[in-house]
Amino acid sequence: MDGHPPQPRQRRPPGPAPPRPGLQHEGPPRPVTPDETERRRLRLEKKRERYVWYYLAYFLFGIHIVAFVMIYAVLHAK
């Protein structure tokens, strides 16, 4: 706009990059106790069971919609 060239981009100095925050820089993972593993497994099992009930409910709802449409078609056929 005013005719000046943009400032040059700043480059990182040579060498390895500084560590970034994340799991790989938080130190060694703590040991997992069998009690924690059992709780995780139960929580996952409960979640999966809930999903099965959701799928069953959607399936039964869909079947009823199809049945009502078929009944309507049969009753209103000429």
Secondary structure, DSSP 8 states (H G I E B T S, - for coil): --S----------SSS----SSGGGS-S-----HHHHHHHHHHHHHHHHHHHHHHHHHHHHHHHHHHHHHHHHHHT--
